[in-house]
Amino acid sequence: MKIKTKKISYEEAAILPLPKALPPRRPSFFFRKLIRVLASSDLKKVGFIGNTGDMRGVSEKEPALYLMNHSCFTDLMIASHMIKGPYNIVATTDAFVGKEKLMRAIGCIPTQKFQPDIKLINDVSYCLTKLKTSVLMYPEAGYTFDGTSTTLPESLGKLVKILGSDVVMIESHGAFLRDPLYNGLRLRKVKISADKYTLFTKDELKTLSQSVINERIAQAFSFDNLKEQFDKNIRVTEDFRAEGLSRVLYKCPSCGAEDKMKASGISLKCECCSAEWELTELGKMKMTNKGTAAGNDITTSNAELPISFDHIPDWFSWERQCVRKELEEGTYLLDVPVHIYMIRDYKAFYEIGDGRLTHSYEGFHLTGCDGKLDFVKKPLSSYSVNSDYFYYEIGDMISIGDKNGLFYCFPPKGTDVVAKTRLAAEELYKIKKK
């Protein structure tokens, strides 16, 4: 999928009027049916099965808040078959660029990722109470990198409590295995299913505290797609299944080098120490070459390195721990040249020039556009950062901004800094919060 782009100066983009705040619309019956029909074709190819679990007296004909895990674009097709009545969708603002009328007709509600949005609460409440429609929300906000849940906002429990509506969970299975974000939109032959069940009833929400609500939601999102793949003996046989994996596994556990991991075919290799792994058909990382840093050749400085992992989420979790340690020791720093786009309205994705993005213990700092752009984002302004791979087929991306505009920063191709930046932003928020 691509996005409408337009090249203008930063000065021109900065003075464009912001889009008008409009109330959500009841989704068009025609588009609802059309989306369902179009989705049916793709879902048939993957043998989709939708399972309804314990709804605890919640009628599928009544408005409810639907929470769903977020793996890939297929999630929207799954939702069209799991939610029976009319529903609005909380969508990121970039989805409206070049197609605002269509998105509103479908029933989408615009919001900025990882930005405080009081209006969103009012919009969701308006749908549930006035339009009498359900609302679909992906609380993770971004696609999963490693097949486990991304960080959930602390405010989610408060939102659910305020809305006071029945809350239904939809958990997909197989969608990540079919189309993992790192693999560059190359689809694998994997069956997909989804489970639906009631997470909270209206009556329950009256008595539960915000912390208990958050705990139960966190439990619902405590999935591990790759563990499920192994446990259920689901084989991914494509010979490109490891391509792009260096975006996620960017740090070598054998020698500690970063940005030296190269993925191709079914293999991942460190160009620093020559350690090499194969991504097996069951989703495990099998070490095929220990490299020069392992065994008898290991150096004193690397003595505490884990050498290898066979489970991708464990590897990713270790990278998070390493980032946390860098932040605590004051050695963490991102400093990369970037090509910059900007969203100010819904008319185009504005290409505004080149600059430099830094991220340190003090937060983000973006400069560029011939000295005209100078934007700072403090660590406590957001619990995470919007980051993506092969974003709208342009490249890997890190986005920062505020209510006056969003900046989309594209590092040079082959620079695997996106995952580390997301981890650093999340860990820095936790440190500063304390």
Secondary structure in CASP SS format (residue, H / E / C, confidence):
PFRMAT SS
TARGET T0000
AUTHOR 0000-0000-0000
METHOD secondary structure of the structure
MODEL  1
M C 1.00
K C 1.00
I C 1.00
K C 1.00
T E 1.00
K E 1.00
K E 1.00
I C 1.00
S C 1.00
Y H 1.00
E H 1.00
E H 1.00
A H 1.00
A H 1.00
I C 1.00
L C 1.00
P C 1.00
L C 1.00
P C 1.00
K C 1.00
A C 1.00
L C 1.00
P C 1.00
P C 1.00
R C 1.00
R C 1.00
P C 1.00
S C 1.00
F H 1.00
F H 1.00
F H 1.00
R H 1.00
K H 1.00
L H 1.00
I H 1.00
R H 1.00
V H 1.00
L H 1.00
A H 1.00
S H 1.00
S H 1.00
D H 1.00
L H 1.00
K H 1.00
K H 1.00
V C 1.00
G C 1.00
F C 1.00
I E 1.00
G E 1.00
N E 1.00
T E 1.00
G C 1.00
D C 1.00
M C 1.00
R C 1.00
G C 1.00
V C 1.00
S C 1.00
E C 1.00
K C 1.00
E C 1.00
P C 1.00
A C 1.00
L E 1.00
Y E 1.00
L E 1.00
M E 1.00
N C 1.00
H C 1.00
S C 1.00
C C 1.00
F C 1.00
T H 1.00
D H 1.00
L H 1.00
M H 1.00
I H 1.00
A H 1.00
S H 1.00
H H 1.00
M H 1.00
I C 1.00
K C 1.00
G C 1.00
P C 1.00
Y E 1.00
N E 1.00
I E 1.00
V E 1.00
A E 1.00
T E 1.00
T H 1.00
D H 1.00
A H 1.00
F H 1.00
V C 1.00
G C 1.00
K C 1.00
E H 1.00
K H 1.00
L H 1.00
M H 1.00
R H 1.00
A H 1.00
I H 1.00
G C 1.00
C E 1.00
I E 1.00
P E 1.00
T E 1.00
Q C 1.00
K C 1.00
F C 1.00
Q C 1.00
P C 1.00
D C 1.00
I H 1.00
K H 1.00
L H 1.00
I H 1.00
N H 1.00
D H 1.00
V H 1.00
S H 1.00
Y H 1.00
C H 1.00
L H 1.00
T H 1.00
K H 1.00
L H 1.00
K C 1.00
T C 1.00
S E 1.00
V E 1.00
L E 1.00
M E 1.00
Y C 1.00
P C 1.00
E C 1.00
A C 1.00
G C 1.00
Y C 1.00
T C 1.00
F C 1.00
D C 1.00
G C 1.00
T E 1.00
S C 1.00
T C 1.00
T C 1.00
L C 1.00
P C 1.00
E C 1.00
S C 1.00
L H 1.00
G H 1.00
K H 1.00
L H 1.00
V H 1.00
K H 1.00
I H 1.00
L H 1.00
G C 1.00
S C 1.00
D C 1.00
V E 1.00
V E 1.00
M E 1.00
I E 1.00
E E 1.00
S E 1.00
H E 1.00
G C 1.00
A H 1.00
F H 1.00
L H 1.00
R H 1.00
D C 1.00
P C 1.00
L H 1.00
Y H 1.00
N H 1.00
G C 1.00
L C 1.00
R C 1.00
L C 1.00
R C 1.00
K C 1.00
V C 1.00
K C 1.00
I C 1.00
S E 1.00
A E 1.00
D E 1.00
K E 1.00
Y E 1.00
T E 1.00
L E 1.00
F E 1.00
T C 1.00
K H 1.00
D H 1.00
E H 1.00
L H 1.00
K H 1.00
T H 1.00
L C 1.00
S C 1.00
Q H 1.00
S H 1.00
V H 1.00
I H 1.00
N H 1.00
E H 1.00
R H 1.00
I H 1.00
A H 1.00
Q H 1.00
A H 1.00
F C 1.00
S C 1.00
F C 1.00
D E 1.00
N H 1.00
L H 1.00
K H 1.00
E H 1.00
Q H 1.00
F H 1.00
D H 1.00
K C 1.00
N C 1.00
I C 1.00
R C 1.00
V C 1.00
T C 1.00
E C 1.00
D C 1.00
F C 1.00
R C 1.00
A C 1.00
E C 1.00
G C 1.00
L H 1.00
S H 1.00
R H 1.00
V C 1.00
L C 1.00
Y C 1.00
K E 1.00
C C 1.00
P C 1.00
S C 1.00
C C 1.00
G C 1.00
A C 1.00
E E 1.00
D C 1.00
K C 1.00
M E 1.00
K E 1.00
A E 1.00
S E 1.00
G C 1.00
I C 1.00
S E 1.00
L E 1.00
K E 1.00
C E 1.00
E C 1.00
C C 1.00
C C 1.00
S C 1.00
A C 1.00
E E 1.00
W E 1.00
E E 1.00
L E 1.00
T C 1.00
E C 1.00
L C 1.00
G C 1.00
K C 1.00
M E 1.00
K E 1.00
M E 1.00
T E 1.00
N E 1.00
K C 1.00
G C 1.00
T C 1.00
A C 1.00
A C 1.00
G H 1.00
N H 1.00
D H 1.00
I C 1.00
T C 1.00
T H 1.00
S H 1.00
N H 1.00
A C 1.00
E C 1.00
L C 1.00
P C 1.00
I C 1.00
S C 1.00
F C 1.00
D C 1.00
H C 1.00
I H 1.00
P H 1.00
D H 1.00
W H 1.00
F H 1.00
S H 1.00
W H 1.00
E H 1.00
R H 1.00
Q H 1.00
C H 1.00
V H 1.00
R H 1.00
K H 1.00
E H 1.00
L H 1.00
E H 1.00
E H 1.00
G C 1.00
T C 1.00
Y C 1.00
L C 1.00
L E 1.00
D E 1.00
V E 1.00
P E 1.00
V E 1.00
H E 1.00
I E 1.00
Y E 1.00
M E 1.00
I E 1.00
R C 1.00
D C 1.00
Y C 1.00
K C 1.00
A C 1.00
F E 1.00
Y E 1.00
E E 1.00
I E 1.00
G E 1.00
D E 1.00
G E 1.00
R E 1.00
L E 1.00
T E 1.00
H E 1.00
S E 1.00
Y C 1.00
E C 1.00
G E 1.00
F E 1.00
H E 1.00
L E 1.00
T E 1.00
G E 1.00
C C 1.00
D C 1.00
G C 1.00
K C 1.00
L E 1.00
D E 1.00
F E 1.00
V E 1.00
K E 1.00
K C 1.00
P H 1.00
L H 1.00
S H 1.00
S C 1.00
Y C 1.00
S C 1.00
V C 1.00
N E 1.00
S E 1.00
D E 1.00
Y E 1.00
F E 1.00
Y E 1.00
Y C 1.00
E C 1.00
I C 1.00
G E 1.00
D E 1.00
M E 1.00
I E 1.00
S E 1.00
I E 1.00
G E 1.00
D E 1.00
K C 1.00
N C 1.00
G E 1.00
L E 1.00
F E 1.00
Y E 1.00
C E 1.00
F E 1.00
P C 1.00
P C 1.00
K C 1.00
G C 1.00
T C 1.00
D C 1.00
V C 1.00
V H 1.00
A H 1.00
K H 1.00
T H 1.00
R H 1.00
L H 1.00
A H 1.00
A H 1.00
E H 1.00
E H 1.00
L H 1.00
Y H 1.00
K H 1.00
I H 1.00
K H 1.00
K H 1.00
K C 1.00
END
